[in-house]
Amino acid sequence: MSQSTVIVDIDNEIGTYAANNSTMQLLLDETLFDVTLFNANELRMSSSNAYSEDDIDYFETSEIRMVR
């Protein structure tokens, strides 16, 4: 098992989104994110994806943090 962490600082990102308030989820482009924190100063969203490639199982998690 191997694990890696990548932190990407992105400014002025553009894209599309759709919100579902009843489930606290955002669809950004083609990725579905669960809203884990939302208040006056911060928005956090997480997403996970499991897939297999060449008989190797992968599990990716992503988190977006927006701070005012």
Distance bins in CASP14 RR format, pairs under 12 A and 6 or more apart:
PFRMAT RR
TARGET T0000
AUTHOR 0000-0000-0000
RMODE 2
METHOD distances of the structure
MODEL  1
1 56 0 0 0 0 0 1 0 0 0 0 0
1 57 0 0 0 0 0 1 0 0 0 0 0
1 58 0 0 0 0 0 1 0 0 0 0 0
1 59 0 0 0 0 0 1 0 0 0 0 0
2 56 0 0 0 0 0 1 0 0 0 0 0
2 58 0 0 0 0 0 1 0 0 0 0 0
2 59 0 0 0 0 0 1 0 0 0 0 0
3 58 0 0 0 0 0 1 0 0 0 0 0
3 59 0 0 0 0 1 0 0 0 0 0 0
3 60 0 0 0 0 0 1 0 0 0 0 0
3 61 0 0 0 0 0 1 0 0 0 0 0
4 58 0 0 0 0 0 1 0 0 0 0 0
4 60 0 0 0 0 0 1 0 0 0 0 0
4 61 0 0 0 0 0 1 0 0 0 0 0
5 60 0 0 0 0 0 1 0 0 0 0 0
5 61 0 0 0 0 1 0 0 0 0 0 0
5 62 0 0 0 0 0 1 0 0 0 0 0
5 63 0 0 0 0 0 1 0 0 0 0 0
6 60 0 0 0 0 0 1 0 0 0 0 0
6 61 0 0 0 0 0 1 0 0 0 0 0
6 62 0 0 0 0 1 0 0 0 0 0 0
6 63 0 0 0 0 0 1 0 0 0 0 0
7 62 0 0 0 0 0 1 0 0 0 0 0
7 63 0 0 0 0 1 0 0 0 0 0 0
7 64 0 0 0 0 0 1 0 0 0 0 0
7 65 0 0 0 0 1 0 0 0 0 0 0
8 62 0 0 0 0 1 0 0 0 0 0 0
8 63 0 0 0 0 0 1 0 0 0 0 0
8 64 0 0 0 0 1 0 0 0 0 0 0
8 65 0 0 0 0 0 1 0 0 0 0 0
9 64 0 0 0 0 0 1 0 0 0 0 0
9 65 0 0 0 0 0 1 0 0 0 0 0
9 66 0 0 0 0 0 1 0 0 0 0 0
9 67 0 0 0 0 0 1 0 0 0 0 0
10 28 0 0 0 0 0 1 0 0 0 0 0
10 64 0 0 0 0 1 0 0 0 0 0 0
10 65 0 0 0 0 0 1 0 0 0 0 0
10 66 0 0 0 0 0 1 0 0 0 0 0
11 66 0 0 0 0 0 1 0 0 0 0 0
13 28 0 0 0 0 1 0 0 0 0 0 0
13 29 0 0 0 0 0 1 0 0 0 0 0
13 64 0 0 0 0 1 0 0 0 0 0 0
13 66 0 0 0 0 0 1 0 0 0 0 0
14 28 0 0 0 0 0 1 0 0 0 0 0
14 29 0 0 0 0 0 1 0 0 0 0 0
15 26 0 0 0 0 0 1 0 0 0 0 0
15 27 0 0 0 0 0 1 0 0 0 0 0
15 28 1 0 0 1 0 0 0 0 0 0 0
15 29 1 0 0 1 0 0 0 0 0 0 0
15 30 0 0 0 0 0 1 0 0 0 0 0
15 31 0 0 0 0 0 1 0 0 0 0 0
16 26 0 0 0 0 0 1 0 0 0 0 0
16 27 0 0 0 0 1 0 0 0 0 0 0
16 28 1 0 0 1 0 0 0 0 0 0 0
16 29 1 0 0 1 0 0 0 0 0 0 0
16 30 0 0 0 0 1 0 0 0 0 0 0
16 31 0 0 0 0 0 1 0 0 0 0 0
17 25 0 0 0 0 0 1 0 0 0 0 0
17 26 1 0 1 0 0 0 0 0 0 0 0
17 27 1 0 0 1 0 0 0 0 0 0 0
17 28 1 0 1 0 0 0 0 0 0 0 0
17 29 1 0 0 1 0 0 0 0 0 0 0
17 30 0 0 0 0 0 1 0 0 0 0 0
17 31 0 0 0 0 1 0 0 0 0 0 0
17 32 0 0 0 0 0 1 0 0 0 0 0
17 33 0 0 0 0 1 0 0 0 0 0 0
17 35 0 0 0 0 0 1 0 0 0 0 0
17 43 0 0 0 0 0 1 0 0 0 0 0
17 45 0 0 0 0 0 1 0 0 0 0 0
17 64 0 0 0 0 0 1 0 0 0 0 0
18 25 0 0 0 0 1 0 0 0 0 0 0
18 26 1 0 0 1 0 0 0 0 0 0 0
18 27 1 0 1 0 0 0 0 0 0 0 0
18 28 0 0 0 0 1 0 0 0 0 0 0
18 29 0 0 0 0 0 1 0 0 0 0 0
18 30 0 0 0 0 0 1 0 0 0 0 0
18 31 0 0 0 0 0 1 0 0 0 0 0
18 32 0 0 0 0 1 0 0 0 0 0 0
18 33 0 0 0 0 0 1 0 0 0 0 0
19 25 1 0 0 1 0 0 0 0 0 0 0
19 26 1 0 1 0 0 0 0 0 0 0 0
19 27 1 0 0 1 0 0 0 0 0 0 0
19 28 0 0 0 0 0 1 0 0 0 0 0
19 32 0 0 0 0 0 1 0 0 0 0 0
19 33 0 0 0 0 0 1 0 0 0 0 0
19 35 0 0 0 0 1 0 0 0 0 0 0
19 38 0 0 0 0 0 1 0 0 0 0 0
19 43 0 0 0 0 0 1 0 0 0 0 0
19 45 0 0 0 0 0 1 0 0 0 0 0
20 26 1 0 0 1 0 0 0 0 0 0 0
20 27 1 0 0 1 0 0 0 0 0 0 0
20 32 0 0 0 0 1 0 0 0 0 0 0
20 33 0 0 0 0 0 1 0 0 0 0 0
20 34 0 0 0 0 0 1 0 0 0 0 0
20 35 0 0 0 0 1 0 0 0 0 0 0
21 35 0 0 0 0 1 0 0 0 0 0 0
21 38 0 0 0 0 0 1 0 0 0 0 0
22 35 0 0 0 0 0 1 0 0 0 0 0
23 32 0 0 0 0 1 0 0 0 0 0 0
23 33 0 0 0 0 0 1 0 0 0 0 0
23 34 0 0 0 0 1 0 0 0 0 0 0
23 35 0 0 0 0 1 0 0 0 0 0 0
24 32 0 0 0 0 0 1 0 0 0 0 0
24 33 0 0 0 0 1 0 0 0 0 0 0
24 34 1 0 0 1 0 0 0 0 0 0 0
24 35 1 0 1 0 0 0 0 0 0 0 0
24 36 0 0 0 0 1 0 0 0 0 0 0
24 37 0 0 0 0 0 1 0 0 0 0 0
24 38 1 0 0 1 0 0 0 0 0 0 0
24 43 0 0 0 0 0 1 0 0 0 0 0
24 44 0 0 0 0 0 1 0 0 0 0 0
24 45 0 0 0 0 1 0 0 0 0 0 0
24 46 0 0 0 0 0 1 0 0 0 0 0
25 31 0 0 0 0 0 1 0 0 0 0 0
25 32 1 0 1 0 0 0 0 0 0 0 0
25 33 1 0 0 1 0 0 0 0 0 0 0
25 34 1 0 1 0 0 0 0 0 0 0 0
25 35 1 0 0 1 0 0 0 0 0 0 0
25 36 0 0 0 0 0 1 0 0 0 0 0
25 38 0 0 0 0 0 1 0 0 0 0 0
25 45 0 0 0 0 1 0 0 0 0 0 0
25 46 0 0 0 0 0 1 0 0 0 0 0
25 47 0 0 0 0 1 0 0 0 0 0 0
26 32 1 0 0 1 0 0 0 0 0 0 0
26 33 1 0 1 0 0 0 0 0 0 0 0
26 34 0 0 0 0 1 0 0 0 0 0 0
26 35 1 0 0 1 0 0 0 0 0 0 0
26 36 0 0 0 0 0 1 0 0 0 0 0
26 38 0 0 0 0 0 1 0 0 0 0 0
26 43 0 0 0 0 1 0 0 0 0 0 0
26 44 0 0 0 0 0 1 0 0 0 0 0
26 45 1 0 1 0 0 0 0 0 0 0 0
26 46 0 0 0 0 0 1 0 0 0 0 0
26 47 0 0 0 0 1 0 0 0 0 0 0
26 64 0 0 0 0 1 0 0 0 0 0 0
26 66 0 0 0 0 0 1 0 0 0 0 0
27 33 1 0 0 1 0 0 0 0 0 0 0
27 34 0 0 0 0 0 1 0 0 0 0 0
27 35 0 0 0 0 0 1 0 0 0 0 0
27 45 0 0 0 0 0 1 0 0 0 0 0
27 47 0 0 0 0 0 1 0 0 0 0 0
28 34 0 0 0 0 0 1 0 0 0 0 0
28 35 0 0 0 0 0 1 0 0 0 0 0
28 43 0 0 0 0 0 1 0 0 0 0 0
28 45 1 0 0 1 0 0 0 0 0 0 0
28 46 0 0 0 0 0 1 0 0 0 0 0
28 47 0 0 0 0 1 0 0 0 0 0 0
28 62 0 0 0 0 0 1 0 0 0 0 0
28 64 0 0 0 0 1 0 0 0 0 0 0
28 66 0 0 0 0 0 1 0 0 0 0 0
29 47 0 0 0 0 0 1 0 0 0 0 0
30 47 0 0 0 0 0 1 0 0 0 0 0
30 49 0 0 0 0 0 1 0 0 0 0 0
31 45 0 0 0 0 1 0 0 0 0 0 0
31 46 0 0 0 0 0 1 0 0 0 0 0
31 47 1 0 1 0 0 0 0 0 0 0 0
31 48 0 0 0 0 0 1 0 0 0 0 0
31 49 0 0 0 0 1 0 0 0 0 0 0
31 60 0 0 0 0 0 1 0 0 0 0 0
31 61 0 0 0 0 0 1 0 0 0 0 0
31 62 1 0 0 1 0 0 0 0 0 0 0
31 63 0 0 0 0 0 1 0 0 0 0 0
31 64 0 0 0 0 1 0 0 0 0 0 0
32 45 0 0 0 0 1 0 0 0 0 0 0
32 46 0 0 0 0 0 1 0 0 0 0 0
32 47 1 0 0 1 0 0 0 0 0 0 0
32 48 0 0 0 0 1 0 0 0 0 0 0
32 49 0 0 0 0 1 0 0 0 0 0 0
32 62 0 0 0 0 0 1 0 0 0 0 0
33 43 0 0 0 0 0 1 0 0 0 0 0
33 44 0 0 0 0 1 0 0 0 0 0 0
33 45 1 1 0 0 0 0 0 0 0 0 0
33 46 1 0 0 1 0 0 0 0 0 0 0
33 47 1 0 1 0 0 0 0 0 0 0 0
33 48 0 0 0 0 1 0 0 0 0 0 0
33 49 0 0 0 0 0 1 0 0 0 0 0
33 61 0 0 0 0 0 1 0 0 0 0 0
33 62 1 0 0 1 0 0 0 0 0 0 0
33 63 0 0 0 0 1 0 0 0 0 0 0
33 64 1 0 0 1 0 0 0 0 0 0 0
33 65 0 0 0 0 0 1 0 0 0 0 0
33 66 0 0 0 0 0 1 0 0 0 0 0
34 43 0 0 0 0 0 1 0 0 0 0 0
34 44 0 0 0 0 1 0 0 0 0 0 0
34 45 1 0 0 1 0 0 0 0 0 0 0
34 46 1 0 1 0 0 0 0 0 0 0 0
34 47 1 0 0 1 0 0 0 0 0 0 0
34 48 0 0 0 0 1 0 0 0 0 0 0
34 61 0 0 0 0 0 1 0 0 0 0 0
34 62 0 0 0 0 0 1 0 0 0 0 0
34 63 0 0 0 0 0 1 0 0 0 0 0
34 64 0 0 0 0 0 1 0 0 0 0 0
35 42 0 0 0 0 0 1 0 0 0 0 0
35 43 1 0 0 1 0 0 0 0 0 0 0
35 44 1 0 0 1 0 0 0 0 0 0 0
35 45 1 0 1 0 0 0 0 0 0 0 0
35 46 0 0 0 0 1 0 0 0 0 0 0
35 47 0 0 0 0 0 1 0 0 0 0 0
35 63 0 0 0 0 0 1 0 0 0 0 0
35 64 0 0 0 0 1 0 0 0 0 0 0
35 65 0 0 0 0 0 1 0 0 0 0 0
35 66 0 0 0 0 0 1 0 0 0 0 0
36 42 0 0 0 0 0 1 0 0 0 0 0
36 43 0 0 0 0 1 0 0 0 0 0 0
36 44 1 0 1 0 0 0 0 0 0 0 0
36 45 1 0 0 1 0 0 0 0 0 0 0
36 46 1 0 1 0 0 0 0 0 0 0 0
36 47 0 0 0 0 0 1 0 0 0 0 0
36 48 0 0 0 0 0 1 0 0 0 0 0
36 61 0 0 0 0 0 1 0 0 0 0 0
36 62 0 0 0 0 0 1 0 0 0 0 0
36 63 1 0 0 1 0 0 0 0 0 0 0
36 64 0 0 0 0 1 0 0 0 0 0 0
36 65 0 0 0 0 1 0 0 0 0 0 0
36 66 0 0 0 0 0 1 0 0 0 0 0
37 43 1 0 0 1 0 0 0 0 0 0 0
37 44 1 1 0 0 0 0 0 0 0 0 0
37 45 0 0 0 0 1 0 0 0 0 0 0
37 46 0 0 0 0 1 0 0 0 0 0 0
37 63 0 0 0 0 0 1 0 0 0 0 0
37 64 0 0 0 0 0 1 0 0 0 0 0
37 65 0 0 0 0 1 0 0 0 0 0 0
37 66 0 0 0 0 1 0 0 0 0 0 0
37 67 0 0 0 0 0 1 0 0 0 0 0
38 44 1 0 0 1 0 0 0 0 0 0 0
38 45 0 0 0 0 1 0 0 0 0 0 0
38 65 0 0 0 0 0 1 0 0 0 0 0
38 66 0 0 0 0 1 0 0 0 0 0 0
38 68 0 0 0 0 0 1 0 0 0 0 0
39 66 0 0 0 0 0 1 0 0 0 0 0
39 67 0 0 0 0 0 1 0 0 0 0 0
39 68 0 0 0 0 1 0 0 0 0 0 0
40 67 0 0 0 0 0 1 0 0 0 0 0
40 68 1 0 0 1 0 0 0 0 0 0 0
41 65 0 0 0 0 0 1 0 0 0 0 0
41 66 0 0 0 0 1 0 0 0 0 0 0
41 67 1 0 0 1 0 0 0 0 0 0 0
41 68 1 0 1 0 0 0 0 0 0 0 0
42 64 0 0 0 0 0 1 0 0 0 0 0
42 65 1 0 0 1 0 0 0 0 0 0 0
42 66 1 0 0 1 0 0 0 0 0 0 0
42 67 1 0 1 0 0 0 0 0 0 0 0
42 68 1 0 0 1 0 0 0 0 0 0 0
43 63 0 0 0 0 0 1 0 0 0 0 0
43 64 1 0 0 1 0 0 0 0 0 0 0
43 65 1 0 0 1 0 0 0 0 0 0 0
43 66 1 0 1 0 0 0 0 0 0 0 0
43 67 0 0 0 0 1 0 0 0 0 0 0
43 68 0 0 0 0 1 0 0 0 0 0 0
44 62 0 0 0 0 0 1 0 0 0 0 0
44 63 1 0 0 1 0 0 0 0 0 0 0
44 64 1 0 0 1 0 0 0 0 0 0 0
44 65 1 0 1 0 0 0 0 0 0 0 0
44 66 1 0 0 1 0 0 0 0 0 0 0
44 67 0 0 0 0 1 0 0 0 0 0 0
45 61 0 0 0 0 0 1 0 0 0 0 0
45 62 0 0 0 0 1 0 0 0 0 0 0
45 63 1 0 0 1 0 0 0 0 0 0 0
45 64 1 0 1 0 0 0 0 0 0 0 0
45 65 0 0 0 0 1 0 0 0 0 0 0
45 66 0 0 0 0 1 0 0 0 0 0 0
46 60 0 0 0 0 0 1 0 0 0 0 0
46 61 1 0 0 1 0 0 0 0 0 0 0
46 62 1 0 0 1 0 0 0 0 0 0 0
46 63 1 0 1 0 0 0 0 0 0 0 0
46 64 1 0 0 1 0 0 0 0 0 0 0
46 65 0 0 0 0 1 0 0 0 0 0 0
47 59 0 0 0 0 0 1 0 0 0 0 0
47 60 0 0 0 0 1 0 0 0 0 0 0
47 61 1 0 0 1 0 0 0 0 0 0 0
47 62 1 0 1 0 0 0 0 0 0 0 0
47 63 1 0 0 1 0 0 0 0 0 0 0
47 64 0 0 0 0 1 0 0 0 0 0 0
48 58 0 0 0 0 0 1 0 0 0 0 0
48 59 1 0 0 1 0 0 0 0 0 0 0
48 60 1 0 0 1 0 0 0 0 0 0 0
48 61 1 0 1 0 0 0 0 0 0 0 0
48 62 1 0 0 1 0 0 0 0 0 0 0
48 63 0 0 0 0 1 0 0 0 0 0 0
49 57 0 0 0 0 0 1 0 0 0 0 0
49 58 0 0 0 0 1 0 0 0 0 0 0
49 59 1 0 0 1 0 0 0 0 0 0 0
49 60 1 0 1 0 0 0 0 0 0 0 0
49 61 1 0 0 1 0 0 0 0 0 0 0
49 62 1 0 0 1 0 0 0 0 0 0 0
50 56 0 0 0 0 0 1 0 0 0 0 0
50 57 1 0 0 1 0 0 0 0 0 0 0
50 58 1 0 0 1 0 0 0 0 0 0 0
50 59 1 0 1 0 0 0 0 0 0 0 0
50 60 1 0 0 1 0 0 0 0 0 0 0
50 61 0 0 0 0 1 0 0 0 0 0 0
51 57 1 0 0 1 0 0 0 0 0 0 0
51 58 1 0 1 0 0 0 0 0 0 0 0
51 59 0 0 0 0 1 0 0 0 0 0 0
51 60 0 0 0 0 1 0 0 0 0 0 0
52 58 1 0 0 1 0 0 0 0 0 0 0
52 59 0 0 0 0 0 1 0 0 0 0 0
53 59 0 0 0 0 0 1 0 0 0 0 0
53 60 0 0 0 0 0 1 0 0 0 0 0
END
